Amino acid sequence: MSFSLFASSNHQIEDQDREQLLQTTRQLLTQIQALSSRIAAVNEISNSINRSLNLEEILQILSKQAKWLLDFQHCSVCLKNDDSTFRLITLFGSQIACQDCLICEKKPISFVLKTGQSQLNPPDSSDTFLSAYPSKIILPLARDDQVIGSLNFATSQPSAYSQEDLRIGYLLAVQLASAIRNARCFQEMKKLLAEMNVLYSSLERERRKSDQLLLNILPEPIAHELKETGKVKPVYYDCATVLFTDFKDFTQIAEQLSPEALVQELDYCFSFFDLVSEVYNLEKIKTIGDSYMAVSGIPVAKSTHAIDTVMAALQIQTFIHWRQIEKRHKNEPYWQIRIGIHSGSLLAGVIGRNKFTYDVWGDTVNTASRMESSAIPGTINISQATFDQVKDFFECDYRGKIAAKNKGEIDMYQVKRLKRDFATDSLGLVPNGKFNAIYSRISSLAV
């Protein structure tokens, strides 16, 4: 009988232990499920804040989505500025209030910032904005072994936060620190990119200026070759046309002008010559005193080089003629112009290292110079070689064999105007459609 009672008593104890174990297991499962839910929520918050690279948006997301994890009445972050001061950002739902403050002199946030250790419900706080809250969690925001700020939660409910809440808060702080670092890196990258864009724009402006200055000195293909290779190979041309101009009585008239007036008048004339050279695709080589030199058929060879040069010479001759008339009306002296043209082979290239000069060499250049010096003032004097290429288009008078310095006697021709069949005006300066059609066919021929 006694054995039966003992057995019954043991069964009751076992049932009680089993029930208690079952309740404990259920409680643990509930806690695990709750913790799993909170960890899952932390992951969702992490995904949300890491999708943004805007600090304000990151903090707005945190304040909204972390509310149910840590039922706070106050949520803020304290971030370290570049100058080692601190900025307190208090989060009110979707609104963010910012202010600069000397957090480093206050506790317990200063403790967290200095040590990188979390604080759970510190008993005494001299931080004005936290002193009214008995329950608080202060977590370091640390990346790469550096504390960049703190994440602060607080509520007026006593003993509201536990060690588990501290661990959840720590997980949030780790993810927030990573998101803040990414946002700051992005802002630094944007700033650097903006600075690079400004620098690039400045360099691009300077490059364009440099290129323009180079193009003012050298032909575009030559300038490109010089930039690409650092040097320019001399090029031989089978046939090109060289033009020289010079002013008669320049020295005597120059003595009657002030230096400023003389330079201004030369600039006025040569600027027009430059414009004509550009229109007719002549390459200006240089000016020496009152002499102007240009070449057609370089640096790109073409079959119309002689025609283009004579057309340009007619425009220059007419310009100086009308300038003489203007000066005569003012009773001011003015010079006459001599223009000489010759066609033939030559060598072109760049000389100099610091101050580049595109120049041409050969007997063709010397002969063109003799054409200019042998010209009657006010006229265009061309050689036999040039005449042979332009005789079908221009009226020319044969001058005979003229003695030229170091050249002996040379056949020379004086260009008068475009032939009447090819001109639209009485002066023979403007070509008509018939001229343009023939000119187009010639220009299309291979050189």
Rosetta blueprint (number, residue, H / E / L):
1 M L
2 S H
3 F H
4 S H
5 L H
6 F H
7 A H
8 S H
9 S H
10 N H
11 H H
12 Q H
13 I H
14 E H
15 D H
16 Q H
17 D H
18 R H
19 E H
20 Q H
21 L H
22 L H
23 Q H
24 T H
25 T H
26 R H
27 Q H
28 L H
29 L H
30 T H
31 Q H
32 I H
33 Q H
34 A H
35 L H
36 S H
37 S H
38 R H
39 I H
40 A H
41 A H
42 V H
43 N H
44 E H
45 I H
46 S H
47 N H
48 S H
49 I H
50 N H
51 R L
52 S L
53 L L
54 N L
55 L H
56 E H
57 E H
58 I H
59 L H
60 Q H
61 I H
62 L H
63 S H
64 K H
65 Q H
66 A L
67 K L
68 W L
69 L L
70 L L
71 D L
72 F L
73 Q L
74 H E
75 C E
76 S E
77 V E
78 C E
79 L E
80 K E
81 N L
82 D L
83 D L
84 S L
85 T L
86 F E
87 R E
88 L E
89 I E
90 T E
91 L E
92 F E
93 G L
94 S L
95 Q E
96 I E
97 A E
98 C E
99 Q E
100 D E
101 C E
102 L L
103 I H
104 C H
105 E H
106 K L
107 K L
108 P L
109 I H
110 S H
111 F H
112 V H
113 L H
114 K H
115 T H
116 G L
117 Q L
118 S L
119 Q E
120 L E
121 N L
122 P L
123 P L
124 D L
125 S L
126 S L
127 D L
128 T L
129 F L
130 L L
131 S L
132 A L
133 Y L
134 P L
135 S E
136 K E
137 I E
138 I E
139 L E
140 P E
141 L E
142 A E
143 R E
144 D L
145 D L
146 Q E
147 V E
148 I E
149 G E
150 S E
151 L E
152 N E
153 F E
154 A E
155 T E
156 S L
157 Q L
158 P L
159 S L
160 A L
161 Y L
162 S L
163 Q H
164 E H
165 D H
166 L H
167 R H
168 I H
169 G H
170 Y H
171 L H
172 L H
173 A H
174 V H
175 Q H
176 L H
177 A H
178 S H
179 A H
180 I H
181 R H
182 N H
183 A H
184 R H
185 C H
186 F H
187 Q H
188 E H
189 M H
190 K H
191 K H
192 L H
193 L H
194 A H
195 E H
196 M H
197 N H
198 V H
199 L H
200 Y H
201 S H
202 S H
203 L H
204 E H
205 R H
206 E H
207 R H
208 R H
209 K H
210 S H
211 D H
212 Q H
213 L H
214 L H
215 L H
216 N H
217 I H
218 L L
219 P L
220 E H
221 P H
222 I H
223 A H
224 H H
225 E H
226 L H
227 K H
228 E H
229 T H
230 G L
231 K L
232 V L
233 K L
234 P L
235 V E
236 Y E
237 Y E
238 D E
239 C E
240 A E
241 T E
242 V E
243 L E
244 F E
245 T E
246 D E
247 F E
248 K E
249 D L
250 F H
251 T H
252 Q H
253 I H
254 A H
255 E L
256 Q L
257 L L
258 S L
259 P H
260 E H
261 A H
262 L H
263 V H
264 Q H
265 E H
266 L H
267 D H
268 Y H
269 C H
270 F H
271 S H
272 F H
273 F H
274 D H
275 L H
276 V H
277 S H
278 E H
279 V H
280 Y L
281 N L
282 L E
283 E E
284 K E
285 I E
286 K E
287 T E
288 I E
289 G L
290 D L
291 S E
292 Y E
293 M E
294 A E
295 V E
296 S E
297 G L
298 I L
299 P L
300 V L
301 A L
302 K L
303 S L
304 T L
305 H H
306 A H
307 I H
308 D H
309 T H
310 V H
311 M H
312 A H
313 A H
314 L H
315 Q H
316 I H
317 Q H
318 T H
319 F H
320 I H
321 H H
322 W H
323 R H
324 Q H
325 I H
326 E H
327 K H
328 R H
329 H H
330 K L
331 N L
332 E L
333 P L
334 Y L
335 W L
336 Q E
337 I E
338 R E
339 I E
340 G E
341 I E
342 H E
343 S E
344 G E
345 S E
346 L E
347 L E
348 A E
349 G E
350 V E
351 I E
352 G L
353 R L
354 N L
355 K L
356 F L
357 T E
358 Y E
359 D E
360 V E
361 W E
362 G L
363 D H
364 T H
365 V H
366 N H
367 T H
368 A H
369 S H
370 R H
371 M H
372 E H
373 S H
374 S L
375 A L
376 I L
377 P L
378 G L
379 T L
380 I E
381 N E
382 I E
383 S E
384 Q H
385 A H
386 T H
387 F H
388 D H
389 Q H
390 V H
391 K L
392 D L
393 F L
394 F E
395 E E
396 C E
397 D E
398 Y E
399 R E
400 G E
401 K E
402 I E
403 A E
404 A E
405 K L
406 N L
407 K L
408 G E
409 E E
410 I E
411 D E
412 M E
413 Y E
414 Q E
415 V E
416 K E
417 R E
418 L E
419 K L
420 R H
421 D H
422 F H
423 A E
424 T L
425 D L
426 S L
427 L L
428 G L
429 L L
430 V L
431 P E
432 N L
433 G H
434 K H
435 F H
436 N H
437 A H
438 I H
439 Y H
440 S H
441 R H
442 I H
443 S H
444 S L
445 L L
446 A L
447 V L
